[in-house]
Amino acid sequence: MQRGLSLLPVHIKWLSIMRKTYFDAANKFEPYSALYFAGATPDQVKEAIVTLLEPYIRDKSKLRELAVSFFATEAVCVGQLSSRKNWKELLDCCFNIRESAIRVNERMAFEVIGFFELAITAAQANYALMVIFEVPKDELALDEFAFELFRTIGSVIESNLQPYIKELYCLLTVASSKVPDIKSVVAADFGQICEKLEKALKNNLLLTPEPWSLRVNQWRNIAQHHSYIVRDDSVVAMYGKAQPPKQIILSRAELLDLARELGCAEEFPRNHNHQPYREIGSVPPSD
């Protein structure tokens, strides 16, 4: 007991450091405090949130009432995704699928959203832990750098993106006036779901980040199976079932760009709530 008590201040200090690390990483991409400290009034900050979220929230009175107390986090995520044209297109693509599903079969759409809620909440918690424990990798040798980035890429895609993508596939099924077998989708091979979803979408960039022309499930496989080697100043990744397998060659800078595009680099530039597959999905629609 005495030993436990003697360690208590250490645990409290460690939790405090972890909490500060998380908020420092999150606040790096949160614009509203910056607006406030730059001289904007609270009302002006609120108006900025309302203006940004108006296209996505049905109940405008609720938006205005809860802009700061409830919707500020959503505004941060939407603001990040709106900072680049291609990210904004992905956000709107996902949001339109969700809204179409609700229009076609509201009950079924919210059954899908409710079913995936626990998995997505866990995914967001895992992502928050990655933010906490992420450290700069500038000083690592290329083989160590590749190992660390692919380890994170594999984890983010497998445990964080996968539930979002499978939920989106189910919502797209509902939007097509069909009833999805949700449990079968959850159990299905991730690559098969990605392939089906990509065929059904007009925007292939949702699952295939530019400029690599490789779907997220293939990046997941490369990472999980360590299907890459370091050759001179490049990382050579192998993928596919063909023999010999296909190759894609990445410089150190390109590998970092890939990680940033997937939200896996030290800057975590894509929404720390997570990826553009559900962004506004947690905002409750009005009755």
C-alpha positions in Angstrom: 0.0 0.0 0.0 2.8 2.4 1.0 4.6 1.7 -2.3 1.3 2.4 -4.2 0.8 5.7 -2.4 4.4 6.7 -3.0 3.9 6.2 -6.7 0.6 8.1 -6.9 2.2 11.6 -7.5 4.2 10.0 -10.4 1.1 8.6 -11.9 -0.7 11.9 -11.6 2.2 13.8 -13.2 2.4 11.2 -16.0 -1.4 11.6 -16.7 -1.0 15.4 -16.7 1.9 15.1 -19.3 -0.2 12.8 -21.4 -3.2 15.1 -21.3 -1.1 18.2 -22.2 0.5 16.3 -25.1 -2.9 15.4 -26.5 -4.3 18.9 -26.2 -1.1 20.4 -27.6 -1.5 18.2 -30.7 -5.2 18.8 -31.0 -5.0 22.5 -30.5 -2.4 22.9 -33.2 -5.2 22.5 -35.7 -8.0 24.2 -33.7 -8.6 27.7 -35.2 -11.1 29.2 -32.8 -8.8 29.9 -29.9 -6.5 31.6 -32.4 -9.4 33.8 -33.6 -10.3 34.7 -30.0 -6.7 35.6 -29.0 -6.4 37.6 -32.3 -9.1 39.9 -31.0 -12.3 38.2 -32.2 -15.2 38.4 -29.8 -17.0 35.3 -28.5 -19.9 36.2 -30.8 -17.6 36.4 -33.8 -16.1 33.0 -33.0 -19.6 31.6 -32.7 -20.6 33.1 -36.1 -17.5 31.5 -37.7 -18.6 28.1 -36.4 -22.2 28.6 -37.6 -21.2 29.7 -41.0 -18.9 26.7 -41.5 -21.4 24.1 -40.3 -24.6 25.6 -41.9 -24.4 23.3 -45.0 -24.2 20.2 -42.8 -26.8 20.8 -40.0 -30.5 20.7 -40.7 -31.7 22.4 -37.5 -30.3 25.9 -37.8 -31.8 27.0 -34.5 -30.0 24.1 -32.7 -26.8 24.9 -34.5 -26.9 28.5 -33.3 -27.9 27.5 -29.8 -25.2 24.8 -29.4 -22.5 26.2 -31.8 -19.9 26.5 -29.1 -21.0 24.0 -26.4 -21.6 21.0 -28.8 -20.6 21.7 -32.4 -17.2 23.3 -31.9 -15.4 20.0 -32.2 -17.2 19.2 -35.4 -16.3 22.6 -36.7 -12.6 22.0 -36.1 -12.9 18.7 -38.1 -14.8 20.3 -40.9 -12.5 23.3 -40.9 -9.5 21.0 -41.3 -11.1 19.0 -44.1 -12.2 22.2 -45.9 -8.6 23.5 -45.9 -7.9 21.4 -49.1 -10.1 21.1 -52.1 -9.7 17.3 -52.4 -10.4 16.7 -48.7 -13.5 18.9 -48.9 -14.7 16.9 -51.9 -14.3 13.7 -49.8 -16.2 15.2 -46.9 -19.1 16.2 -49.1 -19.1 12.8 -50.8 -19.4 11.0 -47.5 -22.0 13.5 -46.1 -24.1 13.2 -49.2 -24.1 9.4 -48.9 -25.3 9.7 -45.3 -28.0 12.2 -46.1 -29.2 10.1 -49.1 -29.4 7.0 -46.9 -31.5 9.0 -44.3 -33.8 10.3 -47.0 -34.4 6.8 -48.5 -34.8 4.8 -45.3 -34.3 6.9 -42.1 -34.8 4.0 -39.7 -32.4 1.7 -41.5 -29.8 4.5 -41.8 -29.8 5.1 -38.1 -29.7 1.4 -37.4 -26.4 1.3 -39.4 -25.0 4.4 -37.6 -26.0 3.0 -34.2 -24.5 -0.5 -35.0 -21.1 1.0 -35.8 -21.1 3.6 -33.0 -19.2 1.5 -30.5 -16.5 0.5 -33.0 -16.1 4.1 -34.2 -15.9 5.4 -30.6 -13.2 2.9 -29.9 -11.4 3.9 -33.2 -11.5 7.6 -32.1 -10.1 6.6 -28.7 -7.3 4.6 -30.3 -6.5 7.5 -32.6 -6.3 9.9 -29.6 -3.7 7.5 -28.0 -1.7 7.7 -31.2 -1.7 11.5 -30.9 -0.6 11.3 -27.3 2.3 8.9 -28.0 3.4 10.2 -31.4 7.0 11.6 -31.5 9.0 13.2 -34.3 10.9 10.8 -36.5 13.3 13.2 -38.2 16.4 11.7 -36.7 15.6 8.1 -37.5 17.6 6.2 -40.1 15.5 5.4 -43.2 14.9 1.7 -42.2 13.7 2.8 -38.7 11.7 5.6 -40.2 9.9 3.2 -42.7 9.3 0.7 -39.9 7.7 3.3 -37.6 5.6 4.9 -40.3 4.3 1.6 -41.8 3.5 0.4 -38.2 1.4 3.4 -37.6 -0.2 3.3 -41.1 -1.2 -0.3 -40.7 -2.7 0.3 -37.2 -4.6 3.4 -38.4 -6.1 1.7 -41.4 -6.9 -1.6 -39.7 -8.4 -0.3 -36.4 -9.4 3.3 -37.2 -10.4 3.6 -40.9 -12.0 0.1 -41.3 -15.1 0.7 -39.2 -15.7 4.0 -41.0 -15.4 2.5 -44.4 -17.7 -0.5 -43.6 -20.3 1.9 -42.1 -20.1 4.0 -45.3 -20.6 1.0 -47.5 -23.7 0.0 -45.5 -25.1 3.6 -45.8 -24.4 3.5 -49.5 -26.4 0.3 -49.7 -29.3 1.9 -47.8 -29.1 4.9 -50.2 -29.5 2.5 -53.1 -32.8 1.3 -51.6 -31.4 -2.0 -50.4 -31.1 -3.5 -46.9 -27.5 -4.2 -45.9 -26.5 -7.3 -44.0 -24.5 -5.3 -41.4 -23.0 -8.3 -39.6 -21.9 -9.8 -42.9 -20.2 -6.6 -43.9 -18.4 -6.4 -40.5 -17.1 -10.0 -41.0 -16.3 -9.5 -44.7 -12.7 -9.2 -46.0 -11.7 -5.5 -45.8 -10.3 -5.5 -49.3 -13.5 -6.8 -50.8 -15.5 -4.1 -49.1 -13.1 -1.5 -50.4 -13.3 -2.8 -53.9 -17.1 -2.9 -53.8 -17.3 0.6 -52.4 -14.9 2.0 -54.8 -16.8 0.6 -57.8 -20.0 2.2 -56.4 -18.4 5.6 -55.9 -17.7 8.3 -58.4 -14.8 9.6 -56.4 -12.1 7.0 -56.2 -9.9 9.3 -54.1 -11.9 8.3 -51.0 -10.1 5.0 -50.8 -7.1 5.7 -53.1 -5.1 8.6 -51.9 -3.2 10.6 -54.5 -0.8 10.3 -56.2 0.0 6.6 -55.4 -3.1 4.9 -57.0 -3.1 2.3 -54.3 -6.2 1.6 -52.2 -6.1 1.9 -48.4 -6.5 -1.9 -47.9 -3.4 -2.5 -50.1 -1.4 0.0 -47.9 -2.7 -1.9 -44.9 -1.4 -5.2 -46.3 2.0 -3.7 -47.1 2.2 -2.4 -43.5 1.0 -5.5 -41.8 3.0 -8.0 -43.8 6.1 -5.8 -43.8 6.1 -6.0 -47.6 8.8 -3.4 -48.2 12.6 -3.1 -48.3 14.9 -0.2 -48.0 17.1 0.2 -51.1 19.6 3.0 -51.0 17.6 6.2 -50.3 14.2 4.7 -51.2 11.6 2.5 -49.7 10.4 -0.2 -52.1 6.9 -1.5 -51.2 5.5 -4.7 -52.8 1.8 -5.5 -53.2 -0.6 -7.7 -55.0 -0.9 -11.5 -55.6 1.0 -11.5 -58.9 4.5 -13.1 -59.1 6.6 -11.2 -59.0 4.5 -8.7 -57.0 4.0 -5.1 -58.1 6.3 -2.5 -56.7 5.9 1.2 -55.7 9.0 3.2 -54.8 8.8 6.0 -52.3 11.4 8.5 -51.1 11.6 9.4 -47.5 9.6 12.6 -48.2 7.0 10.7 -50.2 6.5 8.1 -47.4 5.9 11.0 -45.0 3.4 12.6 -47.4 1.6 9.3 -47.6 1.4 9.1 -43.8 0.2 12.7 -43.6 -2.5 11.9 -46.2 -3.7 9.0 -44.0 -3.4 11.0 -40.8 -0.5 9.0 -39.5 2.4 11.6 -39.3 3.5 13.5 -36.3 1.4 16.6 -37.4 -1.8 14.5 -37.5 -3.2 17.0 -40.1 -6.4 15.2 -40.7 -9.0 15.6 -38.0 -7.9 14.1 -34.7 -11.5 13.0 -34.3 -10.6 11.0 -37.3 -10.6 10.6 -41.1 -13.0 11.9 -43.7 -15.1 8.7 -43.8 -17.7 9.8 -41.3 -16.7 13.3 -40.2 -20.2 14.7 -39.6 -21.6 11.3 -38.8 -21.7 12.1 -35.0 -23.9 15.2 -35.5 -27.5 14.2 -34.6 -30.0 15.3 -37.2 -33.1 17.2 -36.1 -36.5 15.6 -36.0 
